[in-house]
Amino acid sequence: MFRSDTARAGFKGACSESMSLALSTLIYEWRRYMAAVVALAFSGLLVLAFAGMFMGMGKSFTATIDRSGADVMILAPGATQLFGGPSGVPRRLIPIIYQHPEVEVVDYIDLSGGRFESMDQAALRAPGATPPQGQRSESVMVTSIVTQPGNPTIPVDYSEALVEALRQPDAVVLDETALTRLGVQLGDEAIYNGHRVRVVGVTRGYANFMQPGMVMSRDTLRRYGEAYNGSRVGPLMVRLRDPARAEVVVAQLNAGANGQYRAWTRAELSAANEASMFEEGIIVVMLGFSVFLGGLIGIAITWQTLRGAILANIKEFASLRALGVGMGSLRRIIVELSFWVGIVGIGASFLLTWLISLLAGMFGLPMAFPLPMCLAVSALLLIIALLSGFLSLGMLQQSQPADLLR
Amino acid sequence: MSTSASGKHGTPAIEATGLVKRFKTGRTYIEVLKGMNFDATHGDLTMVMGPSGSGKSTLIAALSGLLKPDEGRVDILDVDDLWKKSSGRIDRFRLDHCGFIFQGFNLFPALTALQQVKIVLKYQGLSPAEQDRRARVALEEVGLGHRMNQRPAELSGGEKQRVAIARCLAKSPQLIFADEPTSALDGENGQVVIRLLRRAAVEHGAAVICVTHDPRLEAWADRVIKMEDGYILSDEKRVPDPNPAPLAH
């Protein structure tokens, strides 16, 4: 008689049979806890988006390392990051590094920089026109690559065609994020430090927030008289015969360094560069502030939501107390509830952050979310949720079973 | 098929003497219990009746360890002077021996009938298998065998009260305190509930103390105590009517 009914009920029951009171309540009355979950999600988003943006900036800053053709890089002994600080080495190290049998090519990073001016392209093409004045003026950082095939200064994601284009004199490549800022497009001509240059390629994923970056060949740089000529050169880029042996070679090179240099694998240097970003005071202050703000908002809203939820079930809690369930057990239910709210909040937070990073990606703004950072934010959200739970424990005092008698 | 018997018929379950309870209202105190003596025996359905404000609810709160009286002592089962114990011990005593049925059903909206009953058994420290077995027996006993996986929103008022009774009976309590258990129910459901309480007394030997102002429940009682203004007006033993008139509202 009741077969179909009980079968259906049996299925529904089996799903929640083993679930605790806290978890069942959270799932069944999810609307009540929505505010807390959303608050946690946005707290997490605030911190994750900030940190992710900084990490993304760091990543694009280190893009030249991560995607360089070098398996090993050689910096001055005290240097902990690629750019900034004394990272260059004496030129005479180049033949010394070549002595290692597994080294195939050694070259060095050669940076420059100067003023970039866009020009009115229409006026430029008009027959018999005098070269127009620069319109917009920005300072750019220039990285040079050696265009010989297999040179370690060529990023791995540069196509053969792009390298070929860079072989032309006065050819430059810009990242897509720099185009608007510099006021140029692919194929445009512009002025760099008084020289006419032509944008022959556009890259993606080399955003630089401090200063737009530009890439040209070492030969072009030399033509402009901006290449290193002295006895010191930038960090060395080393290509190995077998990239898989990088760690071994680094260890061997460092063993024979005599304090003259330090060799790094690409991954090692990238990590060190990222870490050095967080030594920048302002980033730490901004991150700390976002953690503080996110925490404050998260606790306030989660706490109030939990209080309301406890109050809504206060009679049920009182009836459990009447039946002899102690205050300690009820407190555990609340703490467990806040734990689950935290877990759901973490999930919602990552979902939101993922959506935001998709949006940011569409605008070429890189964001990066390394695992330790995600774990730290998860821990933060869980702490927020549990703290809110502890704060709302006082509400349980209102569960007086004697009040149920009237 | 039923929960185990919990007391010997006719033996004393509760003896309370000189209970006094005052409540503060503004600057004055209102004395709700004025030196009451009370006793109840196993196997009896004891009805405490009286108008609102006569102190009946305060009385069972004091008897059951929910509200400490200002004076007097409560000897209950084998515990001498319950109110001398720590609040943790009193909680434990209630967990082991007392069942409560309130006017409101006080069921967690998120839990199925089966889970409502099991949760208390869990805190009694029973194994999951035993929790399940006892909860099912109790729900069968109140006639909800086919509604075990329903949540309160899917149950009628009468069914909810029966879940609350099952939650109470599953513990096999020696003492059952019911406060206006039928006043939120229609006549038919009220009858089911009072019948279950009567069964708990007769078949399980529990001392059932039922507070009500519904005169029609009198017919089911072994003993009727009438209260007014914190005193006992009358205390009569009676033989329950084997075929009481149906309750109707």
Interface residues (C-beta under 8 A of the other chain):
Chain A: F2 D5 T6 A9 G10 K12 G13 S16 E17 L21 S24 T25 I27 Y28 E29 N313 K315 E316 A318 S319 L320 R321 A322 L323 G324 V325 G326 M327 S329 P401 A402 L404 L405 R406
Chain B: S57 T58 I60 A61 S64 L66 L67 G88 D91 R92 F93 R94 L95 D96 C98 G99 F100 F102 Q103 G104 N106 L107 F108 P109 A110 L111 T112 L114 Q115 I119 V120 Y123 H146 R147 M148 N149 Q150 R151 A164 R167 C168 K171 D179 E180 V211
